[in-house]
Amino acid sequence: MKRIALALFLAALVSQGCAADPSPQPTADPAVYGQYPTEYLTIVKDWLSDQLIDPSSAVIEFTSQPKPADLPSGDGKRVYGYLVEFRVNSRNRFGGYTGFQKHGALIRNGQVVRGTGFGY
């Protein structure tokens, strides 16, 4: 009896592991937000290589998948795209690691159009 219960429990765990992704792509108007960035990991990493002092030392932890968002622009308007949040730990100009810092990138049509946490 215990073996049957254990087998059923393990079968339930395995079937849950094979379930579809519980967080599907959000639907947003592509005319407003652009195309959903399926390659957001590569887009953000490429963008960070231009932002960081020592990009080869960077450890990046993505904390969210892209979601429709808007951020203020410098001229008082809004910039629309998909926001990806992540944390970065990399070396500074003195060679020491900064510790994980929270950042975000607003992606529109495959390019980062606005970054948070980098002073612009």
C-alpha positions as CSV (number, residue, x, y, z in Angstrom):
1,M,0.0,0.0,0.0
2,K,2.8,2.4,0.9
3,R,4.6,1.6,-2.4
4,I,1.5,2.4,-4.4
5,A,1.1,5.7,-2.6
6,L,4.7,6.6,-3.1
7,A,4.5,5.7,-6.8
8,L,1.4,7.9,-7.2
9,F,3.1,10.8,-5.4
10,L,6.3,10.5,-7.6
11,A,4.1,10.3,-10.7
12,A,2.3,13.5,-9.7
13,L,5.6,15.3,-9.1
14,V,7.0,14.2,-12.5
15,S,3.8,15.3,-14.3
16,Q,4.0,18.7,-12.6
17,G,7.6,19.1,-13.8
18,C,6.5,18.5,-17.4
19,A,3.6,21.1,-17.3
20,A,3.6,24.0,-19.7
21,D,5.3,27.3,-18.7
22,P,3.0,28.9,-16.0
23,S,4.0,32.4,-17.1
24,P,3.1,32.8,-20.8
25,Q,4.1,35.8,-22.8
26,P,1.9,38.8,-21.9
27,T,-0.3,40.1,-24.7
28,A,0.2,43.8,-25.5
29,D,-0.4,45.9,-28.6
30,P,2.8,45.7,-30.8
31,A,2.0,49.1,-32.2
32,V,2.5,50.6,-28.7
33,Y,5.0,48.3,-27.0
34,G,6.8,46.7,-30.0
35,Q,7.4,43.0,-30.5
36,Y,7.8,40.7,-27.5
37,P,11.5,40.3,-26.9
38,T,11.9,36.5,-27.0
39,E,15.7,36.9,-27.0
40,Y,15.7,39.3,-24.1
41,L,18.7,37.5,-22.3
42,T,21.0,38.2,-25.3
43,I,19.6,41.7,-25.8
44,V,20.3,42.7,-22.2
45,K,23.7,41.1,-22.0
46,D,24.8,42.8,-25.2
47,W,23.5,46.2,-23.9
48,L,25.3,45.6,-20.6
49,S,28.6,45.1,-22.4
50,D,28.4,48.8,-23.3
51,Q,27.3,50.0,-19.8
52,L,29.7,48.2,-17.5
53,I,33.4,49.0,-16.8
54,D,34.4,45.3,-16.8
55,P,31.5,43.4,-18.6
56,S,33.5,40.1,-18.6
57,S,33.3,40.1,-14.8
58,A,29.5,40.5,-14.6
59,V,27.3,38.0,-12.9
60,I,23.7,38.6,-14.0
61,E,20.6,37.3,-12.3
62,F,17.4,37.9,-14.2
63,T,14.5,38.4,-11.7
64,S,11.6,38.8,-14.2
65,Q,10.5,38.0,-17.7
66,P,9.7,40.9,-20.0
67,K,6.4,42.6,-19.2
68,P,4.7,45.5,-20.9
69,A,5.6,48.8,-19.3
70,D,6.3,52.5,-19.8
71,L,9.0,54.7,-18.3
72,P,9.3,58.5,-18.4
73,S,11.6,60.0,-21.0
74,G,13.6,63.2,-20.6
75,D,11.1,65.4,-22.5
76,G,8.1,64.6,-20.2
77,K,6.7,61.9,-22.5
78,R,6.5,58.1,-21.9
79,V,8.6,55.4,-23.6
80,Y,6.8,52.1,-24.1
81,G,8.3,48.6,-24.4
82,Y,8.9,45.5,-22.3
83,L,10.6,45.8,-18.9
84,V,13.1,43.2,-17.8
85,E,14.4,43.4,-14.3
86,F,17.8,41.9,-13.2
87,R,20.6,42.2,-10.7
88,V,24.2,42.7,-11.7
89,N,27.4,42.1,-9.7
90,S,30.5,43.3,-11.6
91,R,33.9,44.9,-11.0
92,N,34.1,48.7,-10.6
93,R,37.0,50.9,-11.8
94,F,39.0,49.9,-8.7
95,G,38.8,46.2,-9.5
96,G,36.4,45.4,-6.6
97,Y,33.0,43.8,-7.0
98,T,30.1,46.1,-6.4
99,G,27.7,43.6,-4.9
100,F,24.4,42.8,-6.6
101,Q,22.7,46.0,-7.8
102,K,19.1,46.0,-9.1
103,H,18.6,47.3,-12.7
104,G,16.0,47.2,-15.4
105,A,16.0,47.5,-19.2
106,L,13.1,48.6,-21.3
107,I,13.2,46.7,-24.6
108,R,11.4,47.8,-27.7
109,N,11.7,45.9,-31.1
110,G,14.9,44.2,-30.0
111,Q,16.8,47.1,-28.6
112,V,17.1,48.6,-25.1
113,V,15.5,52.0,-25.3
114,R,15.8,52.9,-21.6
115,G,17.9,51.6,-18.7
116,T,17.3,52.1,-15.0
117,G,20.0,52.2,-12.4
118,F,22.8,53.4,-14.8
119,G,22.3,57.1,-14.3
120,Y,20.0,57.8,-17.4
